[in-house]
Amino acid sequence: MARLRPVATLSLSALVLLASFAALGCASARRGNTGDGSAARGTLAQIYFWRAKPDKVEEYTRYIREHAEPIDEEARRGGAFLSVATYMAADTTVPWTHMRVFTLRDSTQLRALGAALTAAGVRLEPDSVKRRQQSEYSATLRDRVGAVVVELVR
């Protein structure tokens, strides 16, 4: 069996390649509907890498399930992206604990993603004070490690 180097020692381009494979798996696993009866095909993925703070992995995972996923679903229903998947690193040597992969139809969806997620959050929680508190709470759970946009190759 071939030995792989830990991801932490791989170059950024190798990390992007690994993320691309994850995004491709996500895109092929769950397709959106264009409304014309044909399955929508993602061409891009926005990938966010997060590192849960020490002793916060379970709490951050729960936060994603209970807070982020409802916002994601609201945004997806509004056409912000085709699908989203969250991956958790099993390897503790990688710099991230959670990777969130948003599969997108095109660059138009990519450009609008941040605003669409924010708008979905406002629709689900109109109270700006509560949204700020939720944002402050999430900051106690994790740090952003990075982000990358990848093109999905078929």
Secondary structure, 3 states (H helix, E strand, C coil): CCCCCCHHHCCHHHHHHHHHHHHHHHHHHCCCECCCCCECCCCEEEEEEEEECCCCHHHHHHHHHHHHHHHHHHHHHCCCCCEEEEEECCCCCCCCCEEEEEEECCHHHHHHHHHHHHHHHHHHCCCHHHHHHHHHHHHCCEEEEEEEEEECCC
